[in-house]
Amino acid sequence: MMKGAASPEHERLVRALADYFRSQTWAKRVRTPAEEVRGMRPDAQCEYDGKLVYGEAKLCEDFADEDTKEQLAKYIRELCPEYHLYLAVPKDCESSGHQTLGRWGLRQHIELKGF
């Protein structure tokens, strides 16, 4: 639920996430941004075993925003019930991102990747 134009850092994270998907032997048809589904458009998607897998990029400061928690929870509920949601974050907030996801009760459903 980005409110404005993407920052260069956000764009870097989206590219890194797409590259990560491309590096996985299971990932097919990587797209950035994802196709819109149910009024949502994650930053990235790929296909695994005929189903879509989604990814989102977040900056360190996004974890202080309640909208981030709500967005990630909605993605998990509505888009990623079978597979994890991949979350790309800057390397320097990977640890605090894990802690925040745990506090929000989302850690078991999100695969956080620091880039």
C-alpha positions as MATLAB code, in Angstrom:
seq = 'MMKGAASPEHERLVRALADYFRSQTWAKRVRTPAEEVRGMRPDAQCEYDGKLVYGEAKLCEDFADEDTKEQLAKYIRELCPEYHLYLAVPKDCESSGHQTLGRWGLRQHIELKGF';
ca = [
       0.000    0.000    0.000;
       2.581    2.458   -1.055;
       1.391    6.015   -0.712;
       3.638    7.726   -3.230;
       6.291    7.152   -5.820;
       8.699    4.367   -5.055;
      12.062    5.396   -3.668;
      15.291    4.209   -5.304;
      15.865    1.935   -2.286;
      12.414    0.371   -2.663;
      13.052   -0.198   -6.365;
      16.408   -1.810   -5.517;
      14.672   -4.198   -3.129;
      12.021   -5.102   -5.712;
      14.764   -5.882   -8.258;
      16.668   -7.932   -5.669;
      13.534   -9.913   -4.829;
      12.812  -10.574   -8.513;
      16.424  -11.675   -8.990;
      16.092  -13.968   -5.981;
      12.963  -15.533   -7.500;
      14.775  -15.981  -10.816;
      17.655  -17.735   -9.043;
      15.360  -20.384   -7.582;
      14.853  -23.496   -9.696;
      11.226  -23.705   -8.574;
      10.282  -20.171   -9.679;
       8.706  -19.603  -13.082;
       7.367  -16.452  -14.805;
       8.698  -13.722  -12.502;
       6.833  -10.394  -12.734;
       7.323   -6.977  -11.157;
       4.909   -5.659  -10.177;
       2.546   -8.551   -9.600;
      -0.728   -8.722  -11.461;
      -3.549   -7.030   -9.592;
      -5.721   -9.485   -7.688;
      -8.619   -8.601   -5.379;
      -7.604   -4.950   -5.417;
      -4.043   -5.732   -4.298;
      -0.808   -5.488   -6.262;
       2.257   -6.905   -4.498;
       5.682   -5.833   -5.716;
       6.568   -9.200   -7.279;
       5.148  -12.565   -8.183;
       6.319  -15.837   -9.610;
       4.776  -19.191  -10.250;
       5.502  -22.373   -8.320;
       3.809  -25.641   -9.143;
       1.049  -23.843  -11.053;
       0.252  -21.425   -8.194;
       1.306  -17.831   -7.661;
       3.858  -16.828   -5.033;
       4.020  -13.155   -4.025;
       6.730  -10.851   -2.759;
       6.744   -7.417   -1.202;
       9.560   -4.934   -0.544;
       9.633   -2.824    2.609;
      12.034   -0.206    3.887;
      13.174   -0.197    7.518;
      10.899    2.722    8.374;
       7.851    0.868    7.007;
       7.858   -1.396   10.083;
       6.812    1.548   12.255;
       3.638    1.964   10.190;
       0.438    0.156   11.229;
      -0.562    0.102    7.536;
       2.373   -2.234    6.868;
       1.102   -4.728    9.440;
      -2.403   -4.587    7.975;
      -1.149   -4.920    4.390;
       1.050   -7.937    5.153;
      -1.723   -9.635    7.137;
      -4.156   -9.099    4.254;
      -1.672  -10.509    1.732;
      -1.236  -13.596    3.903;
      -4.969  -14.100    4.403;
      -6.069  -13.481    0.836;
      -3.111  -14.173   -1.460;
      -0.699  -16.502    0.293;
      -2.635  -19.044    2.337;
      -0.659  -21.965    0.896;
       2.841  -20.498    0.471;
       4.867  -17.956    2.403;
       4.858  -14.323    1.398;
       8.410  -13.238    0.554;
       9.439   -9.933    2.111;
      12.535   -8.078    0.904;
      14.087   -5.629    3.376;
      17.406   -3.791    3.598;
      20.110   -5.959    5.197;
      20.539   -3.485    8.080;
      16.992   -4.028    9.388;
      16.681   -7.754    8.746;
      16.987   -8.634   12.443;
      14.543   -5.983   13.643;
      12.181   -6.977   10.814;
      12.146  -10.567   12.103;
      11.374   -9.283   15.604;
       8.561   -7.038   14.390;
       6.981   -9.814   12.321;
       7.108  -12.049   15.405;
       5.475   -9.377   17.549;
       2.735   -8.998   14.907;
       2.176  -12.772   14.793;
       3.138  -12.931   11.098;
       6.604  -14.497   11.286;
       5.541  -18.050   10.480;
       3.890  -16.942    7.218;
       6.581  -14.628    5.854;
       9.972  -15.495    4.405;
      12.040  -12.385    5.138;
      15.088  -11.778    2.938;
      17.693   -9.073    3.597;
      19.248   -7.489    0.510;
];
